[in-house]
Amino acid sequence: MISNQVLQNTIEGIKEISHLELGIMDSEGREVAVTAPVFAEASAVVPEFALSPADSQSAGPYQFFKVMDEAHLEYVIVVYGETDSSLLIGRMAAFQIRGLMSAFKERYDKDSFMKNLLLDNLLLVDIYSRAKKLRIPADAQRVVMIVEAGSERDRNILETVQEFAGATSTDFVTAVDENNVVIVKDLSDGSRSRDIEKAAAMIDAHLQKAGITGVRIAYGTVVNDIKEVSRSYKEAKMALDVSRIFFEDSRVIAYNELGIGRLIYQLPIPLCKMFIREIFKGKNPDEFDQETLATINKFFENSLNVSETSRQLFIHRNTLVYRLDKLQKSTGLDLRVFEEAITFKIALMVVKYMKYMEQYDF
């Protein structure tokens, strides 16, 4: 359960204090971590010691100590050197490893609980009973953030996010798949919406500083009960999907900022096809030239203001009017009329959604 590197670091630290060589072996005498290559002879003694009822024993220059996980023998600690302090150091090392095992086991249990909670794999009664057992408050305010690694998924993004967000014991950082890291952020300190956005931006900045680019962060709404954490997770997942379609340039996106894109994302493709055929009368929106598309986008950016749009496009007002008239003849929609402009805008978003899904055919 504990990584070999953690065990290695632990006995190296004990060696610095005690000036004794230490080794950690499994029940069959295989080396797990050692501070020096002096434990070859000890390996042959470990299997017999593992089967004995003794907690510790001496054999030549070695002192052996068992590290138990409940009734199961997890490790055997070997101290090299016959000194007055070797017995004390061995017992202290065993105590330290037991403490690490307990901490890692609790962390694993919490991680497993949180993953199952996010994925809706727990019954309601199990959620509250396991949360109580793991000393996780059930009524704390939380929000779920998803950090999508994108093209950087081969990097160890989980450890990088844990380094930043996992510094507090009230936040949970885990990975539910190979591409995404999930942060269940505790908001018991009274954090508000702008604080959540600020926290997401800080995580993004930390990842960029670590050399991890191409990251997208999405988060759901704040929930007040642990049983609702999965809902915030689903909202964050939808925010990620919708942002890929309608907010390509956004690195941080919130579920409650998705607007109409959230509704379009949930439309069935056959209904989208029918809507587009009705709006564009069989015309393929891809047939619009770049000049027309630039005019449309700029017109929407300027809230249907003809004068401001013509000024930003560096064209005469009459030229813009001519383009809008031409578009009206082609589609039957006058973008200068608010209701028709809204219909046209939605239609363009539906087309973008259909292209993303790669399932449309005019």
N, C-alpha and C positions, 0 to 999 in steps of 0.2 A: 504494500500500500504506500509506504514511504519511498520516495525515489532514492536510488543509490547515491545520487549526488548529495542529497540532504544528509544521508548517513555518513558519507565521506567527510563532508564539512563538519559534522558534529564531532567525529572522533579526531579529526585534525585539530579542532579547537581544544578538546580535552588533552590531547598530546602536548599542545603548547603550554598548558597549565601544569600538567603532571610530569612532563618529560619522559613518559612511558609510551611504548609502542602498543597500539590497540588494533584489533581486527574484529570484524563482524562477519559471522558465517551463518548459513542456513543449517537446518537440522541434519543435513547429510554431509556437512563439512565443506561445502563450496564457499569460496570467499565472496562476500558481498561488497565489503569495503575494508581496506587495510591501510595503515600508515607506513608500513615498511614490509619488504618481502622476507619476513622471518617467521611466517606462520604455516609453512608447508607441513612440518611435523605435527602441528596442532590439528590439522584437518583430519588426520587419521583417528584422533581421539574423540572428535565431536560426536559421531554417530552413536558411540557407546554411551557417552555422557548424556546425549539427548534421550535415550531410553531409560536412564536411571532416574530414581525419585529425587535425587539431590538437586538443589538449586544452584550449587556452586561446587567446584572441586579444583584441586591442583594436580598438575602432571608435569614434572620436570620444571622448566622455567616458565610454564604457562599457568594462568589462572582462568578458569572457565565460569561463566555466569549465564544463566538462562533468562531470556526475555519472553514472558508469556503474554498471549492475547487471550484473556479469559482462560480456557483450559488447553489452548493450543500453543505449542512452542513455535514462536515466530523467528527468533534469532538466538544465536549464541555469541556472547561477547568474550573475546579472548584478550587477556592482558599479558604482555611479554615482559618478563623481568621479575626476579624474586627480591622484592623490596618490602619494607614495612608498610608502604602506602599502596601496594598493588591491589590488595583486597578492598580497601576503601575506594580506590579509583574505579575498580571494576563494578562495585555496587552502585556508585554514583552514575557511571555510564549506563548501566542497566536501567536505573531510575529515569535518566534523561531520555533514553530510547522509548521507554514505556509512555512517558509524557508526550513524545512526538507522535507515537502511534495513536494515542487517544485523541490528540488534536486533529490529526489527519483523518481519522475515522469519523469524527464529528463533522469535519468539513465535507467529507465524501457524502455522508448522510444528508447534509443540508443541500449539497449540490444535486443529489439524486432527487430529493424532495422537490426542489425548485424546478428541475427539468420536467418532472411529472406534473407539477402544478401548471406550468406554462402550456403543456401539451394536452391538458384536460384528461389526464390518465388517473385521476384520483376521485373517489367518491367524496361527497360533501363531509360526511362524518369523519373520513380519514384525514381530510385536510386539516380540520381543527385539532384532532387528536395528535397527529404527527407534528403539527406546528407547536403545540404545547410541549411535547416531548423534547423537541429541538430548541425550545426557548425562543421561538420566533413569534413576535407580537402579531396577533390576528387582526387587530383593528387599526394598524398604522396606515397612514397615507403613503401610497407608492405609485410609481410610474415606470413603465417598461420601455427601455431604449434598445434598439437593435443597431449594431455597428456592422455594416456590410463591408467585407474586405475587398470585394471586386477583384481586380487583377492581382491584388497583393495577397490572395488567400494562402499562397504557399509560405508566407512569412508567419511567424508565431504571433499572430495578432492577439490571441487570447491572453498570453502572458503580458503583452504590452498594455492591454486594457486593464488587466488585473493590477498591474503596477500602479496605474493611475487611479482607477475607480475602486479597486479592492482594498485600498488603504484603510477604509472604515469598515467596522464589523457589521454595520447595519445595511450595507449594500451587498447584493449578490451578483457575482459575475460568473457566467457560465456560457457554454456553447452547445446549442441544440443541433447544429449541423456543421458541415465543413466550411461554410462560407460566412456564417454570421455569429457574432458574439452578442450575448444578451446581458443587459444590465438591468436588474430590478432595483431601482433607486428608491431609497427610503426618504420620505419627505416630512418626517416628523418634526423637523426643525422649522417648519412653516414656509418652505420654499414655494414660490409662486411660478406662474407660467414663464415669466421672463428669466427666472432663476434656472428653470429646466433648460431653456434654450441656451443660456450662458454656459451651463454645465456641459451640454452637448458640444458646443463650440470649443470648449477647453479640451475635451477629449479628442476632438478632431485636430486641434493644434498640437496636442501631445503626440498623436500618431504621426503627424507630418514631421515633427521634430525627430521622431525615431526612424524616419525614412520610409514610412508607410503612407503612400499616396493613393489616390483613387478611391477614397473611403466615402461612404454615404451613411449618415446617421438619421434614423427615424424614431419617433416616440409616440406612444398612444396618449390617452387621457389619464388623468389622475384617478385612482380608485381608492376607496376607503376601507376595504375589507380584503383579506388575503384571498378569499375565494374568487374575487374579481380580477386578480392579477392576469389570468389567462385572457380576459377580455382586452386589457391594455396591450397585451402581447399581440393579439390578433389585429388590433388597430395599428400597431407599429408595423406589422408585416404588410398590411394593406397600404400604409403610407409609403413604404419602400417601393412597392409595385407601382403605385400611382405616380410616384415621383419620377420613376424611370420614363414614364410616358409624357407627362405634362410639365415636369419640373426638372429637366435634364441637368440644368446648371446649378441646382440647389444641392449643397452638401449636407445641410441639416433641414429636415422637414417634419412638421408636426401633423398628426392626424386631423386635428381640428382646423388646419389651414388648407385642406385639400380642395375645399369648395365643390363645385359641380363635377370636377374630375372624379371624385369618389363615387358619385351616382353613375356616371358613364362607365366606370370600371366594372360595375356590377350588372350592366346590361347584357343580355344574351346576344350573341353575334347575329343570328337571323333577324332579330328586331332592329339591330343597327343597320343591316343591309337594306331592309325595307325602308327605314327612315331616310337613308342617304339617297335611295332611288327616288323617293318622293320629293326630297328637297332639290336635288340637282337634276331631276328629270332624265336620269340615265347618263348624264355627263360625268365623266371621271374628273374629280377635283385635281388630279395630277396634271390635267391638261391646262390648268392655269399657269401662265408664264410667270417668271420670277418678278417681273415688274408689277403684275397684278397682285401677286401674293405679298410683295413688299408694301404695296399701297394699302391692302386690306389690313395687314398687321399694324402698320403705322396709324391707320384710321382708328383702329380699336385702342391702341396705346393712348391716343389723344381724346378718348371718350367721345368719338364721333364728331369731333370739331374739325370742320372743313378748312378753316383759315389756318389753324395751327398745323394741321397735317400737311397742307400744301407748302407752308413755310419750311417745315422740317425736311420735306422731300425736295425742296428747291425747285418747285414747279409752280406754274400759274394756277390760281384757284380754278379757272375754267378748265384747265387740263385735268385736274382732279375730278371735277364734276363730270367731265366726259368719260373718265375711266369708271366712275361709279355708275353712270348711265349704261355704259357698255356691259358692266357686270350685272346690272339689273335685267337687261335684255337677255343675257345668257342664262341667268338662274331664276329670274322672277322675283328676286329679293332686293329691296332698296335698303342699302346699309345706312342711309340717313334717317330711316324710321327705326326707332328703338326696338320695337318688337321683332322686326324683321332682321335687324342686326344681331339680336340675341339668338334668333333661330340659326342664322348663318354661323355665328361663333360656335354654337353647340355642335353644328354639323361638322365643322372643321375639327373639333375635338374628337368627335365620334370617328372620323376618318383616321385621325392619328392613333386612336385606340385600336382600330381594326388593323392598321398597318403593324402595330406592335404585336398583336396577336397572330398576325400572318395567316389569317383565315378568311379574308374577304375576297370577293370575286364579283366585280361589277358586270 
